[in-house]
Amino acid sequence: MDTPNVGIPERLAAAMSMPEQHAYLRGKLGRRKVLAGAFATTGAVGGVALLGGSSGAAGASGTAGAAGASGGAGSAAHPLAAPPAPVRVDGRLVAPFGRHLAFGADPRTQMRISWQVPLAVKSPYVRVGPQPWDLGQKVEAEVRALHTPSLSKKLPAVEQYYLHAALDGLRPGTTYYYGVGHDGFDPASPERMATIGSFRTAPAQPEKFVFTAFGDQGVSYHALANDQVILGQNPSFHLHAGDICYADTTGHGKDSDTYDARVWDTFLAQTESVAKSVPWMVTTGNHDMEAWYSPNGYGGQRARWSLPENGFDPEKAPGVYSFRYGNVGVVALDANDVSYEIPANKGYTDGRQTAWLDRRLRDLRADDAVDFVVVFFHHCMYSTSTHASDGGVRDAWLELFTRHQVDLVVNGHNHVYERTDAIKDGEVGKPVPVGASTDPTRDGIVYVTAGGAGKDLYGFGPGVRDSYEGNVHDHESIVTFHWTKSRRPDPDTVEWSRVRYTGFSFLAVEVTAGARPRLSVSALAENGERIDHFEVVRGTR
């Protein structure tokens, strides 16, 4: 790995948290008279009411790459170097790419549209309407320009321009059409009609739907293949449990990590075929702690994604939030905050994330419209693959999951598919073989590691065989380990590893409402073949 032009000596970095590295760099580089302030936004964050309320501007119009105002994501100033003046060309020559959607806090009425442009443009916006030929509403976009300095002789400085529009006041259960543009590029013009996308808001009342999930995607043929099979499921939304694109290939949360910001451009282009119509709800993994941006390494996340801002601190923890879709409450968590294995950001919320989680799970369980609660985060609570289980997430959150009767937990981190039996008090509450049914109120919680999204695969320990639908090889017990507070692996012998698949795959969950609500959970390989399925039904006898 090339040594960064400006960085922290490795002997110091190994003992420093991410905020400590950030403070060190700011002080050191300040003495070198290097300017800060490269990560900035133009305009204020806001929303526009559409077809159901008054209209207003979502952010202020501006130029991608212009010097930013304070506030919002702009408060996360880059500590290394000021960006050069943006290079502008004729807007007719610049095509947007990398469109990706996300819900606001209320998926019935709120949608966030995000995209990227390769060069600075003037007055970016979204057109939206009820038909592809009727895009009468024009919503100005917020600009989040991200500057990454040259980190080695092989990596040039990178300027990236991310654009975001907040749509509020939408009608539930309604399909909308949209196009993204700027001065010189009008998506409503006849020659640009092919760039128009669509999305559908959540229904006003619960109804049957499907959502999909995985972690650890990266950029690869297999990642693209998974995306296309996901698209075939017609999901209402997709959950990405961290380690999104692997621009940071090291994943230690250190400024000495190998990092190439340009990988994000490739990733967003790869994902666009799905994410332009399926809300892509992400959270943060260890490879998403990009130490060059902000004290906790999440400045890049805030630049690229617009996620629900109902977590305990959306500025510091953009991957912590929740939403309700139909009869399912979904909670996204940042396991970097509690991980024993990779402690770069351990404790950065001072316990506030866990306190927020307790309140949020209590509120969801008190909501009569919520039948199921699904939680997703990166590090595994229960797995026997390469990284095994993280005792930090267990110590912080297991008691809360049990007390509030979470129905399904989805993790990534280990690049395999592994699914547990129902686990209660750390042991098997009920065996759940392929095709079985389980009741979280009685049996415990099923934990799924869905880390086969596209990055290089891991495996299982010596003598441990894959076991999945059509190829069942049960083990009475498996020798594995969990990470302890001292960052050491503690051996375990466990009986809860029920399904194991060393292959690229993802999770697809069909949700049924009504008199007998249920989660019908399936795992699909990248070729569409089903490798696992089980059912979660609450209150059965």
HELIX and SHEET records of a PDB file:
HELIX    1   1 GLU A   10  ALA A   13  1                                   4    
HELIX    2   2 MET A   18  ARG A   31  1                                  14    
HELIX    3   3 GLY A   72  SER A   75  5                                   4    
HELIX    4   4 GLY A   91  LEU A   93  5                                   3    
HELIX    5   5 PRO A  190  THR A  195  5                                   6    
HELIX    6   6 TYR A  221  GLY A  232  1                                  12    
HELIX    7   7 VAL A  263  ALA A  275  1                                  13    
HELIX    8   8 ASN A  286  ASP A  288  5                                   3    
HELIX    9   9 GLY A  299  ARG A  304  1                                   6    
HELIX   10  10 ALA A  335  ASP A  337  5                                   3    
HELIX   11  11 ARG A  352  ALA A  366  1                                  15    
HELIX   12  12 GLY A  391  VAL A  393  1                                   3    
HELIX   13  13 ARG A  394  LEU A  398  3                                   5    
HELIX   14  14 GLU A  399  ARG A  403  1                                   5    
SHEET    1   A 4 ALA A  40  THR A  42  0                                        
SHEET    2   A 4 GLU A 142  THR A 148 -1                                        
SHEET    3   A 4 VAL A 158  ASP A 168 -1                                        
SHEET    4   A 4 VAL A  48  ALA A  49  1                                        
SHEET    1   B 5 ALA A  40  THR A  42  0                                        
SHEET    2   B 5 GLU A 142  THR A 148 -1                                        
SHEET    3   B 5 VAL A 158  ASP A 168 -1                                        
SHEET    4   B 5 MET A 111  VAL A 117 -1                                        
SHEET    5   B 5 PHE A  97  PHE A 103 -1                                        
SHEET    1   C 4 GLN A 137  GLU A 140  0                                        
SHEET    2   C 4 TYR A 125  GLY A 129 -1                                        
SHEET    3   C 4 THR A 175  GLY A 181 -1                                        
SHEET    4   C 4 GLY A 197  ARG A 200 -1                                        
SHEET    1   D 7 TRP A 280  VAL A 282  0                                        
SHEET    2   D 7 PHE A 237  HIS A 240  1                                        
SHEET    3   D 7 PHE A 209  PHE A 214  1                                        
SHEET    4   D 7 SER A 505  THR A 512 -1                                        
SHEET    5   D 7 ARG A 518  ALA A 525 -1                                        
SHEET    6   D 7 ARG A 530  VAL A 536 -1                                        
SHEET    7   D 7 SER A 437  THR A 438  1                                        
SHEET    1   E 7 TYR A 321  TYR A 325  0                                        
SHEET    2   E 7 VAL A 328  ALA A 332 -1                                        
SHEET    3   E 7 PHE A 372  PHE A 376  1                                        
SHEET    4   E 7 LEU A 408  ASN A 411  1                                        
SHEET    5   E 7 VAL A 446  ALA A 450  1                                        
SHEET    6   E 7 TYR A 417  THR A 420 -1                                        
SHEET    7   E 7 SER A 497  TYR A 501 -1                                        
SHEET    1   F 3 SER A 389  ASP A 390  0                                        
SHEET    2   F 3 ILE A 478  TRP A 483  1                                        
SHEET    3   F 3 PRO A 489  VAL A 494 -1                                        
SHEET    1   G 2 ALA A 422  LYS A 424  0                                        
SHEET    2   G 2 GLU A 427  LYS A 430 -1                                        
END                                                                             
